[in-house]
Amino acid sequence: MSPEVIAHRGASTRRPEHTLAAYDLALRHSDGLECDVRLTKDGHLVCVHDRTIDRTSGGTGVVSAMTLDELRRHDFGSWHGGEPAEVLTLDALLGLAADHGKRLFVETKHPVRYGGLVERRLAGELGRHRVDAVMMSFSVFAVHRFKKLRPEVPTVLLYDRLWPKVKPHFADYAGPGVHLLKRHPDRGEGVYAWTVDDPADIALCRERGVRFLATNNPEETREHLADNLTPDQP
């Protein structure tokens, strides 16, 4: 079975990450979308990976210390050679995913100053949208906390340095980095693997039975998967 292609921060190689332009392009070439979320000073979930906006905007500042209106004063598109773009709210991305029938993987970032409020706000946002969503985090506490709030929503516990053999009961999927697949040659069946762009890594994920493949290049990744299908593979 070929892995589902998940657009990591949208088509983030070709377009500025976490912008509507990146997700609009990704819609045509992926099975699902992925985003990171942080909480603003006034309680809005926004799609920003870093603690600050310095790398991905024309401004500077800490996301959690800024209001949504303050964030909207900065351009999140031009840094990558794209058109000027406002910060993307999770609410807007949930609407886009729902309109196009795409599964959305939402990663909560930790540690953050607002702690568990991030998961509580995410649980509330998901309750307002009819969308196929999956919650993810590197924080075991965050995944556990969210699962208690919304037990029906699938969860992924992400792994970077170590990949324990036993997954906690509140995590529906293991989420190893592709470097961990290389380190553990007997594992990979049914996991969420990140971030997979290299053709050799794409082939490895298929061989191991990875279920969800997160990539910055959804179009190229899908082409690699299609090109390497054998006659008896779906």
C-alpha positions in Angstrom: 0.0 0.0 0.0 1.4 3.4 -1.0 1.7 5.9 1.9 -0.7 8.9 2.1 1.2 12.1 1.1 0.8 14.8 3.7 1.9 18.3 2.8 4.2 19.5 5.5 3.4 23.2 6.2 1.8 23.1 2.8 3.9 22.8 -0.4 6.6 24.5 1.6 9.5 24.1 -0.7 7.7 25.9 -3.5 5.7 28.4 -1.5 6.1 30.2 1.8 5.3 27.8 4.6 2.0 28.1 6.4 0.5 30.4 3.8 -2.7 30.0 1.8 -0.5 29.9 -1.3 1.4 26.9 0.1 -1.8 25.0 1.0 -3.6 25.9 -2.3 -0.8 24.3 -4.2 -0.7 21.3 -1.9 -4.4 20.6 -2.3 -3.7 19.4 -5.8 -1.0 17.0 -5.0 -1.5 15.6 -1.5 -3.9 13.4 0.5 -3.7 15.6 3.6 -2.2 18.8 5.0 0.0 19.5 8.1 0.5 22.6 10.2 2.0 23.8 13.4 0.0 26.0 15.8 0.8 28.5 18.5 -1.4 30.6 20.7 -1.4 34.4 20.4 -1.5 36.8 23.3 -5.3 37.3 22.8 -6.1 33.6 22.4 -6.0 32.8 18.7 -4.4 29.7 17.2 -2.1 30.7 14.3 0.0 28.5 12.0 3.5 29.4 12.8 6.3 26.9 13.4 8.9 28.9 15.3 8.6 30.6 18.7 9.2 33.9 16.9 8.2 35.4 13.5 11.7 36.4 12.7 12.5 33.7 10.2 9.2 33.5 8.3 8.0 37.2 8.2 9.3 40.6 7.6 9.0 41.4 11.2 10.3 40.3 14.6 8.7 39.2 17.9 7.5 36.3 19.9 4.2 34.8 18.8 2.8 34.3 22.3 3.5 37.9 23.2 1.7 39.3 20.2 -2.0 39.7 19.4 -3.5 38.5 16.2 -3.9 42.1 14.9 -0.2 42.7 15.6 0.8 39.6 13.7 -1.4 40.7 10.8 0.7 43.8 10.3 3.6 41.6 9.1 4.2 40.0 5.7 4.6 36.2 5.9 5.0 35.6 2.2 7.7 37.8 0.7 10.6 36.2 2.6 10.3 33.1 0.4 9.8 35.0 -2.8 6.1 34.7 -2.7 3.3 37.3 -2.7 2.7 39.3 0.5 0.6 37.2 2.9 -1.0 37.6 6.3 -0.4 35.2 9.1 -2.7 32.1 8.7 -5.1 31.3 11.4 -6.0 27.7 12.2 -9.7 28.6 11.8 -9.0 29.6 8.2 -7.0 26.4 7.5 -9.6 24.2 9.0 -12.2 25.8 6.7 -9.9 25.2 3.7 -9.4 21.5 4.6 -13.1 21.0 5.2 -14.1 22.6 1.9 -11.7 20.2 0.0 -12.2 17.1 2.0 -8.6 16.9 3.2 -7.4 15.4 6.4 -5.5 18.0 8.5 -2.7 17.1 10.9 -2.3 19.7 13.6 0.9 19.8 15.7 0.9 21.7 18.9 4.3 23.2 19.9 5.8 22.8 23.4 7.1 24.1 25.7 5.1 27.3 25.4 4.0 29.9 28.0 0.3 28.9 27.7 0.9 25.2 28.4 -2.3 23.1 28.2 -4.4 26.0 27.0 -3.2 25.3 23.5 -4.8 21.8 23.5 -8.0 23.1 25.0 -8.3 25.8 22.3 -7.5 23.2 19.6 -10.2 20.9 21.0 -12.7 23.8 20.8 -11.7 24.8 17.3 -12.1 21.2 16.0 -15.6 21.1 17.6 -16.6 24.0 15.4 -15.5 22.5 12.1 -16.6 19.3 10.2 -13.1 18.3 9.3 -11.1 15.0 9.4 -8.4 16.1 11.9 -5.4 14.5 13.6 -3.6 16.0 16.6 0.1 15.7 17.0 2.9 16.7 19.3 6.4 15.8 20.5 5.1 16.3 24.0 3.7 13.2 25.6 1.8 15.3 28.1 0.2 17.4 25.3 -1.0 14.3 23.4 -2.4 12.7 26.6 -4.1 16.0 27.6 -5.7 16.3 24.2 -6.9 12.7 24.1 -8.8 13.2 27.3 -10.5 16.3 25.8 -11.4 14.8 22.4 -11.0 11.0 22.6 -12.6 10.5 19.1 -9.8 12.5 17.4 -6.8 10.4 16.3 -3.4 11.4 17.8 0.2 11.1 16.8 3.1 11.1 19.3 6.1 12.4 17.4 9.6 11.1 18.0 12.9 12.7 17.2 15.8 11.3 19.3 14.4 8.0 20.5 11.6 5.7 19.2 10.3 3.5 22.1 9.0 0.1 21.2 5.8 0.6 23.2 3.5 3.4 22.2 1.3 4.9 25.0 -2.4 3.9 24.7 -3.5 7.5 24.1 -1.4 7.8 20.9 -3.1 6.2 17.9 0.0 6.5 15.7 3.8 6.7 16.3 5.4 9.6 14.5 9.1 8.9 13.9 11.4 11.1 11.9 12.7 9.3 8.8 16.1 9.2 10.4 14.7 6.8 13.0 13.3 4.5 10.3 16.9 4.2 9.1 18.1 3.4 12.6 15.4 0.7 13.2 15.3 -1.5 10.1 12.5 -3.7 11.4 9.9 -0.9 12.1 7.7 1.5 10.2 4.4 -0.3 9.6 1.5 2.1 9.9 3.4 5.1 11.2 3.4 8.8 10.4 6.9 9.6 9.1 8.5 13.0 8.8 9.9 14.9 6.9 10.5 12.9 3.8 11.8 14.6 0.6 14.7 12.5 -0.6 13.7 9.8 -3.2 15.6 7.1 -1.3 13.7 8.0 1.9 10.4 8.0 0.0 11.2 4.5 -1.3 12.1 3.4 2.2 8.8 4.6 3.6 6.9 2.6 1.0 9.0 -0.5 1.7 8.4 -0.2 5.5 4.6 0.2 5.2 4.5 3.8 6.4 0.9 5.0 6.4 1.4 8.8 6.4 4.4 10.4 4.7 4.9 14.1 5.6 6.9 16.0 2.9 7.7 19.5 1.9 7.4 18.5 -1.8 4.0 16.8 -2.2 4.0 17.0 -6.0 7.5 15.5 -6.4 6.9 12.9 -3.7 3.7 11.7 -5.2 5.5 11.4 -8.6 8.2 9.3 -7.0 5.7 7.0 -5.4 3.8 6.6 -8.7 7.0 6.0 -10.7 8.2 3.3 -8.4 4.9 1.3 -8.3 5.2 -2.3 -9.2 2.4 -4.0 -11.1 0.9 -5.7 -8.0 1.0 -2.6 -5.8 -2.1 -0.3 -5.4 
